[in-house]
C-alpha cells in the first residue's frame, strides 16, 4: 500500500466487524451493528504532530472518507476535525 495523507490528515484502518461473540455465538449478517468509532492509524501526514502510526484513535461517527486499498477498508480522517482523541 502506497498512500501518504496530505495536509492535516491521517489514514486509519477500520477494524473488521465481529462475526462471533466472545462466548462463541455467531452473529447474523443482518444484525443491527453500529458503525465503529475507533481505528488504528497506519499513515500520518508530516503536518500532524500529536498522532503517530500505531495509535488507536476515536473519531466522529460519520467522519472521514472511506477508501479501499488492497481489499482493506481505511478512513482518511482530518486530524484537527474528525479525530476526537487518542486511546492511551
Buried (B, 14 or more C-beta within 10 A) or exposed (E): EEEEBEEBBBBBBBEEEEEEEEEEEEEEEEEEEEEBEEBBBBBBBEEBEEBEEEBBBEBEEEBBEEBEEEEEBBBBBBBEEBBEEEEE
